[in-house]
C-alpha cells in the first residue's frame, strides 16, 4: 500500500470510530478519507455489536493487531478493516514472498531462478521471431521493449478486454481466414506461454527439494487469513505476533471487515471460523508435480486440509511477460 493509499485509509478508519461513537466527523478527516465508506462500516459495526460502548482506532501504523477495537461491556474485539475494489483474491503479493519470508529456507527466489535458467533470453528470442513490429516499439536496451512487443502481438490477435490471450491465440490458429501475420503472432504467444509453464514447473521441482520452516508457513497462513495482505504488513507482524493472533482467535475476538470501495457494501469474516478445527502440528507448502499453484496444507498425512492456495502469476499482458506475482486465495469451505 502506497503512502497516499495508506493516508486515506487511515483517515477513513478514524472517521469510522468517530461515527460509531456518535461523534461528529472531523472535517479534516472527512477531506482526507472516504466519509461514505466510514458511515457504511460504522453502521455495520453497530449492527454486529448492538451493545458496543466504544470504538477505538488501534494505531497509525502496522504496529498493532487490527485497525479498530470494538469495546462491549464484556469484551474487546479487534477489527481489521480492508477497503477493496472487488472480491476473489485474498492477497496479491510480490513474486518472491515465500522465499523472502523463509517459508522455504534454502530455496532460490523465483526471480533469481528465472534469471539463472535464462528465461529472459529465451523469451526475447521468441519475441524477435516476429518481423512486423511497428516503428515506435522501444529497442531492446529498454525494459519495456518486452512489454511493447507483447502488447503489439495482442493487438495483432485482436484480444478483447478480459479475454484470455492464449485462448485467443488458439482461436486464430484454428481460423482458416486468419492472416499469416496473425498466425505468426499466435504461434509466438503460444510458445511464450509454453516457456512460462515449463519454467514454473522447473521452479516447482526446485521448491520440492527445499527445506521448509513449518512455523513460518503457519505464521504466513494466519496473517493472510487475518487480513495482512501486503509485504509491509507481513513483515511488521511476522516475527512476534503468531501467538497473540492465535490467542485472539481462540477467544473469538478478531474480525475481518471488507468494504467495497465502489458499492460501499460491507462483508465480514470471522477467521476463528475459517481456521476452526485445523491441526497445525504438520504445516507445510504442498508443491504439485503438475500445476502452477501451491497450497498451504496442515494436518496428518491421511487428513490434509488446505488453508491457502497460491498461484504463481503474471498480472499484465499475458503469462510470462509482465509483473510476476503471487495470487493468494482461501479455498471454499
Secondary structure, 3 states (H helix, E strand, C coil): CCHHHHHHHHHHHHHHHHHHCCCCCCHHHHHHCCHHHHHHHHHHHHHHCCCEEEEEECCCCCCCCCCEEEEECCCEEEEEEEEECCCCCCEEEECCHHHHCCCECCCCCHHHHHHHHCHHHHHHHHHHCCCCCCCCCCCCCCCHHHHHHHHHHHHHHCCCCCCCHHHHHHHHHHCCCCCHHHHHHHHHHHHHHHHHHHHHHHHHHHHHCCCECHHHHHHHHHHHHCCCCCHHHHHHHHCCCHHHHHHHHHCCCEEEEEEECCCCCEEEECHHHHCCCCCCCCCEEEECCCCCEEEEEECCHHHCEEEEEEEEEEEECCCCCEEEEEEEECCCC
